[in-house]
């Protein structure tokens, strides 16, 4: 049970780092009318980070659900 909690904490920290490393996009410019409507495809490291964030969130959800059931 303790091992599952430690793994959950490690995954949570990795997920926070992955989310914080992602590009912010528009930020506050949309609030003040300076909207930039250019769509840029994710490539290279940005795409890998995006996929890693999704995978980490799925793993975190699965571990949390397993901790509740057990």
Backbone as a printed PyTorch tensor [residue, N CA C, xyz], in Angstrom:
tensor([[[  0.8230,  -1.1850,   0.0000],
         [  0.0000,   0.0000,   0.0000],
         [  0.8730,   1.2570,   0.0000]],

        [[  1.9590,   1.2390,   0.7770],
         [  2.8700,   2.3860,   0.8100],
         [  3.5550,   2.5830,  -0.5360]],

        [[  3.8810,   1.4880,  -1.2070],
         [  4.5480,   1.5890,  -2.5070],
         [  3.6350,   2.2670,  -3.5280]],

        [[  2.3540,   1.9710,  -3.4660],
         [  1.4090,   2.5810,  -4.3910],
         [  1.2990,   4.0870,  -4.1390]],

        [[  1.3560,   4.4940,  -2.8830],
         [  1.2980,   5.9230,  -2.5570],
         [  2.5540,   6.6490,  -3.0310]],

        [[  3.7020,   6.0030,  -2.8840],
         [  4.9470,   6.6050,  -3.3450],
         [  4.9480,   6.7500,  -4.8630]],

        [[  4.4830,   5.7040,  -5.5620],
         [  4.3850,   5.7630,  -7.0200],
         [  3.4160,   6.8570,  -7.4420]],

        [[  2.3140,   6.9920,  -6.7260],
         [  1.3200,   8.0220,  -7.0470],
         [  1.9130,   9.4260,  -6.8660]],

        [[  2.7050,   9.6270,  -5.8430],
         [  3.3450,  10.9270,  -5.6230],
         [  4.3530,  11.2220,  -6.7290]],

        [[  5.1310,  10.2280,  -7.1300],
         [  6.1180,  10.4090,  -8.1930],
         [  5.4280,  10.7540,  -9.5090]],

        [[  4.3470,  10.0310,  -9.8250],
         [  3.5890,  10.3080, -11.0560],
         [  2.9670,  11.7010, -10.9900]],

        [[  2.4680,  12.1000,  -9.8270],
         [  1.8580,  13.4240,  -9.6810],
         [  2.8810,  14.5340,  -9.9140]],

        [[  4.0780,  14.3780,  -9.3770],
         [  5.1290,  15.3800,  -9.5790],
         [  5.5390,  15.4240, -11.0510]],

        [[  5.6850,  14.2540, -11.6740],
         [  6.0430,  14.2120, -13.0940],
         [  4.9480,  14.8480, -13.9550]],

        [[  3.6990,  14.6240, -13.6000],
         [  2.5800,  15.2250, -14.3320],
         [  2.5790,  16.7400, -14.1780]],

        [[  2.8440,  17.2420, -12.9810],
         [  2.9120,  18.6910, -12.7730],
         [  4.0410,  19.3130, -13.5920]],

        [[  5.1900,  18.6530, -13.6220],
         [  6.3240,  19.1640, -14.4010],
         [  5.9780,  19.1710, -15.8880]],

        [[  5.3430,  18.1090, -16.3670],
         [  4.9770,  18.0360, -17.7820],
         [  3.9830,  19.1230, -18.1620]],

        [[  3.0340,  19.4010, -17.2950],
         [  2.0400,  20.4510, -17.5850],
         [  2.7110,  21.8250, -17.5650]],

        [[  3.5900,  22.0600, -16.6080],
         [  4.2380,  23.3660, -16.4990],
         [  5.2340,  23.6330, -17.6240]],

        [[  5.7870,  22.5850, -18.2150],
         [  6.7440,  22.7590, -19.3070],
         [  6.0730,  23.0570, -20.6490]],

        [[  4.7800,  22.8260, -20.7470],
         [  4.1030,  23.0390, -22.0170],
         [  3.9900,  24.5210, -22.3310]],

        [[  3.9010,  24.8090, -23.6270],
         [  3.7880,  26.1870, -24.0940],
         [  2.4570,  26.7690, -23.6460]],

        [[  2.4740,  28.0100, -23.2180],
         [  1.2760,  28.6350, -22.6810],
         [  0.2620,  29.0000, -23.7580]],

        [[  0.6590,  29.2060, -24.9990],
         [ -0.2940,  29.5640, -26.0520],
         [ -0.6330,  31.0350, -26.0060]],

        [[ -1.9110,  31.3720, -25.9220],
         [ -2.3600,  32.7610, -26.0100],
         [ -2.1020,  33.5320, -24.7270]],

        [[ -2.2330,  32.9070, -23.5920],
         [ -2.0260,  33.5990, -22.3350],
         [ -3.0960,  34.6430, -22.0920]],

        [[ -2.6960,  35.8200, -21.6360],
         [ -3.6380,  36.8910, -21.3310],
         [ -3.9440,  37.7670, -22.5400]],

        [[ -3.3140,  37.5050, -23.6790],
         [ -3.5480,  38.3690, -24.8390],
         [ -4.9880,  38.2760, -25.3310]],

        [[ -5.6290,  37.1270, -25.1560],
         [ -7.0210,  36.9820, -25.5670],
         [ -7.9720,  37.8180, -24.7270]],

        [[ -7.6000,  38.0790, -23.4780],
         [ -8.4480,  38.8760, -22.5940],
         [ -8.4850,  40.3310, -23.0550]],

        [[ -7.3440,  40.8250, -23.5390],
         [ -7.2410,  42.2320, -23.9160],
         [ -7.4410,  42.4670, -25.4050]],

        [[ -7.9190,  41.4750, -26.1410],
         [ -8.2510,  41.6620, -27.5460],
         [ -7.1220,  41.3730, -28.5140]],

        [[ -5.9780,  41.0070, -28.0430],
         [ -4.8560,  40.7200, -28.9290],
         [ -4.7960,  39.2600, -29.3150]],

        [[ -5.9080,  38.7200, -29.7430],
         [ -6.0060,  37.2990, -30.0350],
         [ -5.1630,  36.9210, -31.2420]],

        [[ -4.4020,  35.8730, -31.1050],
         [ -3.5830,  35.3540, -32.1940],
         [ -4.2000,  34.0450, -32.6380]],

        [[ -4.8490,  34.0250, -33.7710],
         [ -5.6020,  32.8600, -34.2260],
         [ -4.8060,  31.9540, -35.1450]],

        [[ -3.5040,  31.8880, -34.9930],
         [ -2.6680,  31.0410, -35.8280],
         [ -2.5630,  29.6740, -35.1560]],

        [[ -2.9090,  28.6270, -35.9030],
         [ -2.8170,  27.2690, -35.3620],
         [ -1.4590,  26.6940, -35.7210]],

        [[ -0.7230,  26.2880, -34.7320],
         [  0.5800,  25.6920, -34.9580],
         [  0.5300,  24.2240, -34.5700]],

        [[  1.0080,  23.3550, -35.4530],
         [  1.0440,  21.9250, -35.1600],
         [  2.1630,  21.6400, -34.1690]],

        [[  1.9210,  20.6920, -33.2990],
         [  2.9450,  20.2990, -32.3360],
         [  3.9500,  19.4060, -33.0520]],

        [[  5.2320,  19.7300, -32.8790],
         [  6.2880,  18.9500, -33.5060],
         [  7.4280,  18.7470, -32.5250]],

        [[  8.1460,  17.6800, -32.7240],
         [  9.3540,  17.4210, -31.9400],
         [  9.0920,  17.2310, -30.4640]],

        [[  9.8600,  17.9600, -29.6580],
         [  9.7860,  17.8240, -28.2080],
         [  8.4180,  18.2240, -27.6770]],

        [[  7.8030,  19.2250, -28.2800],
         [  6.4950,  19.6850, -27.8200],
         [  5.4390,  18.5830, -27.9730]],

        [[  5.5070,  17.8360, -29.0710],
         [  4.5510,  16.7450, -29.2930],
         [  4.8030,  15.6010, -28.3080]],

        [[  6.0860,  15.2830, -28.0880],
         [  6.4180,  14.2190, -27.1380],
         [  5.9840,  14.5840, -25.7230]],

        [[  6.1440,  15.8560, -25.3660],
         [  5.7190,  16.3120, -24.0520],
         [  4.2060,  16.2500, -23.9060]],

        [[  3.4800,  16.5840, -24.9730],
         [  2.0200,  16.5160, -24.9790],
         [  1.5460,  15.0790, -24.7910]],

        [[  2.1560,  14.1520, -25.5230],
         [  1.7910,  12.7280, -25.4040],
         [  2.1610,  12.2000, -24.0210]],

        [[  3.3190,  12.6030, -23.5180],
         [  3.7380,  12.1650, -22.1790],
         [  2.7760,  12.6620, -21.1110]],

        [[  2.2510,  13.8830, -21.2770],
         [  1.2920,  14.4270, -20.3210],
         [  0.0150,  13.6000, -20.3160]],

        [[ -0.4450,  13.2150, -21.4920],
         [ -1.6510,  12.3850, -21.5800],
         [ -1.4170,  11.0250, -20.9430]],

        [[ -0.2880,  10.4160, -21.2380],
         [  0.0230,   9.0910, -20.6830],
         [  0.1570,   9.1590, -19.1590]],

        [[  0.8450,  10.1930, -18.6580],
         [  0.9910,  10.3400, -17.2090],
         [ -0.3540,  10.5620, -16.5230]],

        [[ -1.2420,  11.3120, -17.1720],
         [ -2.5550,  11.5400, -16.5540],
         [ -3.3770,  10.2540, -16.5180]],

        [[ -3.2720,   9.4330, -17.5500],
         [ -3.9880,   8.1520, -17.5600],
         [ -3.4310,   7.2260, -16.4800]],

        [[ -2.1040,   7.1770, -16.3570],
         [ -1.4820,   6.3430, -15.3270],
         [ -1.8700,   6.8370, -13.9330]],

        [[ -1.8570,   8.1600, -13.7390],
         [ -2.2290,   8.7210, -12.4380],
         [ -3.6710,   8.3820, -12.0940]],

        [[ -4.5590,   8.4960, -13.0670],
         [ -5.9700,   8.1640, -12.8420],
         [ -6.1240,   6.6860, -12.4930]],

        [[ -5.4170,   5.8120, -13.2090],
         [ -5.5190,   4.3780, -12.9590],
         [ -4.9940,   4.0150, -11.5590]],

        [[ -3.8780,   4.6050, -11.1720],
         [ -3.3240,   4.3160,  -9.8500],
         [ -4.2410,   4.8500,  -8.7480]],

        [[ -4.8180,   6.0260,  -8.9610],
         [ -5.7380,   6.5770,  -7.9750],
         [ -6.9760,   5.7120,  -7.8290]],

        [[ -7.4900,   5.2340,  -8.9390],
         [ -8.6560,   4.3610,  -8.9130],
         [ -8.3310,   3.0300,  -8.2270]],

        [[ -7.1450,   2.4960,  -8.5010],
         [ -6.7210,   1.2470,  -7.8590],
         [ -6.5490,   1.4430,  -6.3530]],

        [[ -6.0610,   2.6130,  -5.9400],
         [ -5.8920,   2.8800,  -4.5170],
         [ -7.2470,   2.9590,  -3.8080]],

        [[ -8.2390,   3.5070,  -4.4860],
         [ -9.5770,   3.5680,  -3.8900],
         [-10.1900,   2.1820,  -3.7670]],

        [[-10.0360,   1.3710,  -4.7970],
         [-10.6290,   0.0230,  -4.8060],
         [ -9.9410,  -0.8680,  -3.7660]],

        [[ -8.6320,  -0.7710,  -3.6710],
         [ -7.8970,  -1.6120,  -2.7130],
         [ -7.9910,  -0.9890,  -1.3580]]])
